[in-house]
């Protein structure tokens, strides 16, 4: 049980070798926290919808994202502010219009998985 931290070394274990494997799998607690924060961003349906839209369609303005997601402009702006602070999206100004785009490359495989299981096309107006 060489991987067991000193503060837990005296705890009783059933399968010590598996405890070491589990500790190795968990890795650095800071890394775990970082991924938990990413997953928390995806846990909100509105933020997830925004990220899926940006992932699939590319850079979009707030009003376009509001139409695409069915959210109000103010809710989109608030969610984008949180995503921007987390370093997941960025806004590029083009005159008076700001178009947001996904910049956190680690999110792309997660978003791909979200749409991979989507076999039925939603009914929507033809654009």
C-alpha positions as CSV (number, residue, x, y, z in Angstrom):
1,X,0.0,0.0,0.0
2,X,2.8,2.4,-0.9
3,X,0.4,4.9,-2.5
4,X,-1.8,5.4,0.5
5,X,-1.2,8.9,1.9
6,X,0.3,9.0,5.5
7,X,-3.0,10.5,6.9
8,X,-4.8,7.3,5.7
9,X,-2.1,4.7,6.2
10,X,-3.7,3.4,9.4
11,X,-7.1,2.8,7.9
12,X,-8.3,-0.7,7.5
13,X,-8.5,-2.0,3.9
14,X,-9.9,-5.2,2.4
15,X,-8.1,-5.2,-0.9
16,X,-5.0,-3.1,-0.4
17,X,-3.6,-3.6,-3.9
18,X,-6.9,-2.3,-5.4
19,X,-6.8,0.7,-3.0
20,X,-3.4,1.5,-4.6
21,X,-4.8,1.1,-8.1
22,X,-7.8,3.3,-7.2
23,X,-5.5,6.0,-5.8
24,X,-3.4,5.9,-8.9
25,X,-6.5,6.1,-11.1
26,X,-7.7,9.2,-9.2
27,X,-4.4,10.9,-9.5
28,X,-3.8,14.5,-8.6
29,X,-6.7,16.0,-6.6
30,X,-6.3,19.3,-8.4
31,X,-6.7,17.6,-11.7
32,X,-9.9,15.9,-10.4
33,X,-11.3,19.3,-9.2
34,X,-10.5,20.8,-12.6
35,X,-12.5,18.1,-14.5
36,X,-15.3,18.3,-11.9
37,X,-15.6,22.0,-12.7
38,X,-15.8,21.3,-16.4
39,X,-18.5,18.7,-15.8
40,X,-20.4,21.2,-13.7
41,X,-20.5,23.6,-16.6
42,X,-22.1,20.8,-18.7
43,X,-24.6,20.0,-15.9
44,X,-26.8,23.0,-16.7
45,X,-29.1,22.3,-19.7
46,X,-28.9,25.9,-20.9
47,X,-25.1,26.0,-20.9
48,X,-24.9,22.6,-22.5
49,X,-27.2,23.7,-25.2
50,X,-25.1,26.8,-25.8
51,X,-21.9,24.7,-26.0
52,X,-23.5,22.2,-28.3
53,X,-24.6,25.0,-30.6
54,X,-21.2,26.6,-30.6
55,X,-19.5,23.3,-31.1
56,X,-21.6,22.3,-34.1
57,X,-22.3,25.7,-35.8
58,X,-19.2,27.7,-34.9
59,X,-19.1,31.3,-33.7
60,X,-22.5,32.8,-33.0
61,X,-23.9,36.1,-31.6
62,X,-26.0,36.2,-28.4
63,X,-29.2,36.8,-30.3
64,X,-28.6,33.9,-32.7
65,X,-27.7,31.6,-29.7
66,X,-31.0,32.7,-28.0
67,X,-33.0,31.7,-31.1
68,X,-31.1,28.4,-31.4
69,X,-31.5,27.4,-27.8
70,X,-34.9,28.9,-27.0
71,X,-33.3,31.0,-24.2
72,X,-33.7,34.7,-23.6
73,X,-30.9,37.0,-24.6
74,X,-30.2,37.9,-21.0
75,X,-30.0,34.2,-19.9
76,X,-27.6,33.5,-22.9
77,X,-25.4,36.5,-21.9
78,X,-25.3,35.3,-18.3
79,X,-24.4,31.8,-19.2
80,X,-21.8,33.0,-21.7
81,X,-20.2,35.2,-19.0
82,X,-19.8,32.1,-16.8
83,X,-18.4,30.1,-19.7
84,X,-16.0,32.9,-20.7
85,X,-14.8,33.2,-17.1
86,X,-14.1,29.5,-17.0
87,X,-12.1,29.8,-20.3
88,X,-14.4,27.6,-22.3
89,X,-15.6,30.2,-24.8
90,X,-14.4,33.6,-26.0
91,X,-16.0,36.5,-27.8
92,X,-14.7,38.0,-30.9
93,X,-15.9,41.5,-31.7
94,X,-16.8,42.3,-35.3
95,X,-18.0,45.9,-35.3
96,X,-20.9,46.1,-32.9
97,X,-21.5,42.3,-32.9
98,X,-19.7,39.9,-30.6
99,X,-19.6,36.3,-31.8
100,X,-18.8,33.6,-29.3
101,X,-16.9,30.5,-30.0
102,X,-15.7,27.4,-28.2
103,X,-12.0,27.6,-27.2
104,X,-11.5,24.8,-24.6
105,X,-10.4,21.9,-26.8
106,X,-10.9,19.4,-24.0
107,X,-14.7,20.1,-24.2
108,X,-15.0,18.9,-27.8
109,X,-14.8,15.2,-27.2
110,X,-17.4,15.5,-24.4
111,X,-19.7,17.5,-26.7
112,X,-19.2,14.9,-29.5
113,X,-20.4,12.2,-27.0
114,X,-23.5,14.3,-26.2
115,X,-24.5,14.3,-29.9
116,X,-23.2,10.8,-30.8
117,X,-26.2,9.1,-29.3
118,X,-28.7,11.5,-31.0
119,X,-30.1,9.5,-33.8
120,X,-33.4,11.2,-34.3
121,X,-33.4,14.6,-35.9
122,X,-35.5,17.1,-33.9
123,X,-38.4,18.6,-35.8
124,X,-37.5,22.1,-36.7
125,X,-38.3,24.8,-39.2
126,X,-36.4,24.6,-42.4
127,X,-33.7,27.4,-42.5
